[in-house]
Amino acid sequence: MYTLEALFFPGKIVLVDDDKDFLKSVSHHLKEIFQIETFSDPKQALNYIIENQKKLENLNLSAFAFDEDQDTTETRLDLTKIQDFSRDSNKNNVIMLILSDYDMKKMNGIELFEQISSTSVMRILLTGKADLKLALDAFNRGLVDKFLIKDTEKMLDEIIMNIKACQKSFFEKLSYPILSHLNIPIDSLLNRNDFSFHFMEFVKNNDIKEYYLIDTTGSFLLKTKTGDIKYFICMLDRQFDDYLSYAASRADQKILDGLKNRTHAPVFRCTEDYKLPIALWDKITYPFEKGDGYYFCITEK
């Protein structure tokens, strides 16, 4: 099981509750963190969810098609298509989670979830203590991913925590077809919990709202809240050695020294970079910092 998803973007969260005051209060707090759509009528919510599900089905994940790099031992993802995918605003309208109250007059929360049980949308049910047995039964039937007691002292904190957990699960499922078709090496950083922690700390501390895998080592294209593109590039010792061997007789000594000392390396962020002759690698060479068994650098587009 890989420790990081192949991609992450905001997406939409739908809140459904016929108690309009409760709906307004909860959505007010959640809008500070998530992209929220609210419905007080569960039937209207159902129509919206069914229609929106087509956007997920039409989501073009072919951006992550890959091929073998003939010059190195690496599997290379299609960076140009991934960059285009990151700019596609349609993906941010995809519903990833529905948070619904159970006790509603026109249609209760479990009935709502029964209507969308075949979709990949995550589902959280809010319920009172009297309806816990019904919620547990719905969970055992696979209709509910999580259920929470409504109107508890820490309800809002629990909602936020569980939404984030469901987001991760949603993108794990979305990432599975991508990662399963990639030839992920055993020493990939995607297999390491410590690297995952390092990467997610960087995401949290640098206002990153989206990320997309761009190689099998563990490098990512990042998008900030202001729309700026950055690259989190990772390399292993064997990759430095591969570049050093490949460039040995054609690169400037400064490039070779950087590769040998693990302090600098070329960073290939687009198709044009891969076409550069070795003699011009200085144009795409960046300093790397040392991590725990790997090296990384942050570059901007």
C-alpha positions as CSV (number, residue, x, y, z in Angstrom):
1,M,0.0,0.0,0.0
2,Y,1.5,3.3,-1.1
3,T,1.7,6.1,1.5
4,L,0.7,8.9,-0.8
5,E,-2.0,9.4,-3.4
6,A,-1.2,10.0,-7.1
7,L,-3.3,13.2,-7.1
8,F,-5.2,15.5,-4.8
9,F,-7.5,18.4,-5.7
10,P,-10.2,20.2,-3.7
11,G,-13.4,18.8,-5.1
12,K,-16.9,19.5,-3.6
13,I,-18.6,18.4,-0.4
14,V,-22.4,18.3,-0.3
15,L,-24.2,19.0,3.0
16,V,-27.8,17.8,3.2
17,D,-30.1,18.6,6.2
18,D,-33.7,19.9,6.2
19,D,-32.9,21.9,9.4
20,K,-31.9,25.1,7.7
21,D,-30.5,26.7,10.8
22,F,-28.2,23.7,11.4
23,L,-27.2,23.6,7.8
24,K,-26.3,27.3,7.8
25,S,-24.3,27.0,11.0
26,V,-22.2,24.0,9.9
27,S,-21.6,25.2,6.3
28,H,-20.5,28.6,7.7
29,H,-17.6,26.8,9.5
30,L,-16.8,24.3,6.9
31,K,-16.6,26.8,4.0
32,E,-13.4,28.2,5.6
33,I,-11.7,24.8,4.8
34,F,-13.7,23.0,2.1
35,Q,-15.7,23.8,-1.1
36,I,-19.3,23.3,0.1
37,E,-22.7,22.9,-1.6
38,T,-25.8,22.8,0.7
39,F,-29.3,21.4,0.3
40,S,-32.2,21.5,2.7
41,D,-34.2,19.3,0.3
42,P,-32.8,15.8,0.0
43,K,-34.5,15.1,-3.3
44,Q,-32.9,18.2,-4.9
45,A,-29.6,17.0,-3.4
46,L,-30.1,13.6,-5.0
47,N,-30.7,15.1,-8.5
48,Y,-27.6,17.3,-8.1
49,I,-25.5,14.4,-7.0
50,I,-26.6,12.1,-9.9
51,E,-26.0,14.8,-12.5
52,N,-22.6,15.7,-11.0
53,Q,-21.4,12.1,-10.9
54,K,-21.1,12.3,-14.7
55,K,-18.2,14.8,-14.2
56,L,-16.3,12.2,-12.2
57,E,-17.0,9.5,-14.9
58,N,-15.7,12.0,-17.5
59,L,-12.6,13.0,-15.6
60,N,-9.7,12.5,-18.0
61,L,-7.1,10.5,-16.0
62,S,-5.3,9.7,-19.3
63,A,-3.1,12.6,-18.3
64,F,-1.2,10.1,-16.2
65,A,-0.3,7.9,-19.2
66,F,3.3,6.9,-19.0
67,D,6.2,5.5,-21.1
68,E,9.7,4.2,-20.6
69,D,12.5,6.7,-20.8
70,Q,14.9,5.2,-23.3
71,D,17.9,7.1,-21.8
72,T,17.5,6.1,-18.2
73,T,15.9,3.3,-16.2
74,E,13.0,5.5,-15.1
75,T,9.3,5.3,-16.0
76,R,8.2,8.8,-17.1
77,L,4.7,10.3,-16.7
78,D,3.4,12.7,-19.3
79,L,4.2,16.0,-17.7
80,T,2.6,18.1,-20.3
81,K,-0.8,16.4,-19.9
82,I,-0.5,16.5,-16.1
83,Q,0.0,20.2,-16.3
84,D,-3.0,20.6,-18.5
85,F,-5.0,18.4,-16.1
86,S,-4.0,20.6,-13.1
87,R,-5.4,23.7,-15.0
88,D,-8.8,22.0,-15.7
89,S,-11.2,23.8,-13.3
90,N,-13.9,21.2,-14.0
91,K,-12.3,18.7,-11.7
92,N,-12.9,20.9,-8.8
93,N,-16.6,20.6,-9.2
94,V,-16.5,16.8,-8.8
95,I,-18.3,15.7,-5.6
96,M,-16.1,13.6,-3.4
97,L,-18.3,13.4,-0.3
98,I,-21.8,13.8,1.0
99,L,-22.5,14.6,4.6
100,S,-26.2,14.0,5.3
101,D,-28.5,14.1,8.3
102,Y,-30.5,10.9,8.9
103,D,-33.8,12.4,10.2
104,M,-35.3,14.3,7.2
105,K,-39.0,14.3,6.3
106,K,-38.9,13.9,2.4
107,M,-36.2,11.3,2.4
108,N,-34.0,10.2,5.3
109,G,-30.2,10.0,5.0
110,I,-30.0,6.3,4.5
111,E,-32.7,6.4,1.8
112,L,-30.6,9.1,0.1
113,F,-27.4,7.0,0.3
114,E,-29.3,3.9,-1.1
115,Q,-30.0,5.9,-4.2
116,I,-26.3,6.6,-4.8
117,S,-24.8,3.4,-3.5
118,S,-23.3,2.5,-6.9
119,T,-21.2,5.8,-7.0
120,S,-17.7,6.3,-5.7
121,V,-18.7,9.3,-3.6
122,M,-17.9,9.0,0.1
123,R,-20.8,9.2,2.5
124,I,-21.0,10.4,6.1
125,L,-24.3,10.1,8.1
126,L,-25.2,12.4,11.0
127,T,-27.6,10.8,13.4
128,G,-29.1,11.0,16.8
129,K,-28.4,8.5,19.6
130,A,-31.9,6.9,19.1
131,D,-31.0,6.0,15.5
132,L,-27.5,4.6,16.1
133,K,-28.7,1.0,15.4
134,L,-30.0,2.1,12.0
135,A,-26.7,3.9,11.2
136,L,-24.6,0.9,12.2
137,D,-26.7,-1.4,10.0
138,A,-26.3,1.1,7.1
139,F,-22.5,1.0,7.7
140,N,-22.4,-2.8,7.7
141,R,-24.4,-2.8,4.4
142,G,-21.8,-0.5,2.9
143,L,-24.2,2.4,2.4
144,V,-22.3,4.7,4.9
145,D,-18.5,5.2,5.2
146,K,-18.7,6.9,8.6
147,F,-21.5,7.9,10.9
148,L,-21.4,10.6,13.6
149,I,-23.6,11.6,16.6
150,K,-25.3,14.9,15.9
151,D,-25.2,17.9,18.3
152,T,-22.4,16.7,20.5
153,E,-19.9,19.1,22.1
154,K,-17.1,18.3,19.6
155,M,-19.3,17.6,16.6
156,L,-17.8,20.2,14.3
157,D,-14.2,19.0,15.1
158,E,-15.3,15.4,14.4
159,I,-17.0,16.4,11.2
160,I,-13.8,18.1,9.9
161,M,-11.6,15.2,11.0
162,N,-13.8,12.6,9.3
163,I,-14.2,14.7,6.1
164,K,-10.4,14.8,5.8
165,A,-10.2,11.0,6.3
166,C,-12.8,10.5,3.6
167,Q,-11.0,12.8,1.3
168,K,-7.9,10.7,1.6
169,S,-9.9,7.5,1.0
170,F,-11.5,9.1,-2.1
171,F,-8.2,9.9,-3.7
172,E,-6.7,6.6,-2.7
173,K,-9.4,4.9,-4.7
174,L,-9.0,7.4,-7.6
175,S,-5.2,6.8,-7.5
176,Y,-5.3,3.0,-7.5
177,P,-5.7,2.6,-11.3
178,I,-2.8,5.0,-11.9
179,L,-0.4,3.5,-9.3
180,S,-1.3,-0.1,-10.2
181,H,-0.3,0.5,-13.8
182,L,3.0,2.1,-13.0
183,N,6.2,0.2,-12.5
184,I,6.8,1.5,-9.0
185,P,10.3,0.5,-7.9
186,I,10.8,-1.1,-4.5
187,D,12.9,1.9,-3.3
188,S,10.3,4.4,-4.4
189,L,9.6,7.1,-1.7
190,L,5.9,6.3,-2.3
191,N,6.5,3.3,-0.1
192,R,7.9,5.2,2.9
193,N,5.8,6.7,5.7
194,D,8.6,9.1,6.7
195,F,8.7,10.6,3.3
196,S,4.9,10.9,3.2
197,F,5.1,12.8,6.5
198,H,7.8,15.1,5.1
199,F,5.8,15.8,1.9
200,M,2.5,16.4,3.7
201,E,4.2,18.8,6.1
202,F,5.5,20.8,3.1
203,V,2.0,20.8,1.6
204,K,0.5,22.1,4.9
205,N,3.1,24.8,5.5
206,N,3.2,26.2,2.0
207,D,-0.5,26.6,1.2
208,I,-0.5,23.8,-1.4
209,K,-4.1,23.0,-2.5
210,E,-3.4,20.4,-5.2
211,Y,-0.7,17.9,-6.0
212,Y,0.0,15.5,-8.9
213,L,2.5,12.6,-9.1
214,I,5.0,13.2,-11.9
215,D,7.5,10.3,-11.5
216,T,7.7,6.9,-9.8
217,T,10.3,8.1,-7.3
218,G,7.9,10.5,-5.5
219,S,8.1,13.8,-7.3
220,F,5.0,16.0,-7.5
221,L,3.7,19.0,-9.4
222,L,2.1,21.3,-6.8
223,K,-0.5,24.1,-7.1
224,T,-0.8,26.7,-4.5
225,K,-4.0,28.5,-3.3
226,T,-3.0,31.4,-5.5
227,G,-2.6,29.2,-8.6
228,D,1.2,29.2,-8.7
229,I,2.9,26.0,-10.0
230,K,5.8,24.5,-8.1
231,Y,7.6,21.2,-8.3
232,F,8.7,19.0,-5.4
233,I,11.5,17.0,-7.1
234,C,13.0,13.9,-5.4
235,M,16.0,11.8,-6.4
236,L,17.8,8.7,-5.0
237,D,21.5,7.8,-5.1
238,R,21.0,5.4,-8.0
239,Q,19.5,8.2,-10.0
240,F,22.4,10.5,-9.4
241,D,24.7,7.7,-10.5
242,D,22.6,7.1,-13.7
243,Y,22.8,10.7,-14.7
244,L,26.5,10.8,-13.9
245,S,27.2,7.7,-16.0
246,Y,25.1,9.0,-18.9
247,A,26.7,12.5,-18.9
248,A,30.3,11.4,-18.0
249,S,31.9,12.4,-21.3
250,R,29.6,15.2,-22.4
251,A,28.7,17.4,-19.5
252,D,30.6,20.3,-17.9
253,Q,32.8,19.4,-15.0
254,K,30.7,21.5,-12.7
255,I,27.6,19.4,-13.6
256,L,29.5,16.2,-13.0
257,D,30.8,17.4,-9.6
258,G,27.3,18.3,-8.6
259,L,26.0,14.9,-9.5
260,K,28.9,13.1,-7.8
261,N,28.5,15.1,-4.6
262,R,24.7,14.8,-4.7
263,T,24.3,18.6,-4.4
264,H,23.0,19.5,-7.9
265,A,21.1,17.7,-10.6
266,P,19.1,18.4,-13.8
267,V,15.3,18.7,-13.3
268,F,13.1,17.8,-16.2
269,R,9.8,19.5,-15.9
270,C,8.5,19.5,-19.5
271,T,9.0,17.9,-22.9
272,E,11.5,20.6,-23.9
273,D,13.7,19.9,-21.0
274,Y,14.1,16.3,-22.1
275,K,15.2,17.4,-25.5
276,L,18.1,19.5,-24.2
277,P,21.5,18.2,-25.0
278,I,23.7,17.3,-22.1
279,A,26.0,20.3,-22.8
280,L,23.0,22.5,-21.9
281,W,22.0,20.8,-18.7
282,D,23.3,23.8,-16.7
283,K,20.1,25.5,-17.8
284,I,17.9,23.0,-15.9
285,T,20.3,22.1,-13.0
286,Y,19.1,23.0,-9.4
287,P,20.5,22.5,-5.9
288,F,19.2,19.6,-3.9
289,E,18.9,19.2,-0.1
290,K,19.6,15.9,1.6
291,G,16.7,14.1,3.2
292,D,16.8,10.7,5.0
293,G,18.0,8.4,2.2
294,Y,16.9,10.7,-0.6
295,Y,17.4,14.2,-2.0
296,F,14.9,16.9,-2.9
297,C,14.5,20.4,-4.3
298,I,11.7,22.8,-4.8
299,T,11.5,24.6,-8.1
300,E,9.0,27.0,-9.7
301,K,7.6,26.8,-13.2
